[in-house]
Amino acid sequence: MGKLLFWIVLIILVLFVARIAGRMAAQRQADAQGGQKKKAQGAQPPPSLESMVRCAHCGIHLPRSEALLQNGQTWCSADHARLGPAKR
């Protein structure tokens, strides 16, 4: 019974070590590919961030480039600009 337990523990240990080695190899490969991608991209500027504005009628937030600006207020659509500010 002792020999059987020894072999079971030994097999589990070998499988555990193989699993750790596989993870380390995959991590090394991923790091190498990530480095190549960074070199290929070079010094590209990061994408520009755009400020968000709130519709004066419904309160939804949307990018400033998609909003309508009328009379100093921002609107999400022409219909909401026509309706005017919400009465709360």
Summary of the structure (lengths in Angstrom):
residues: 88
radius of gyration: 30.0
end to end distance: 79.8
largest distance: 88.1
contacts: 165
relative contact order: 0.09
helix: 56%
strand: 14%
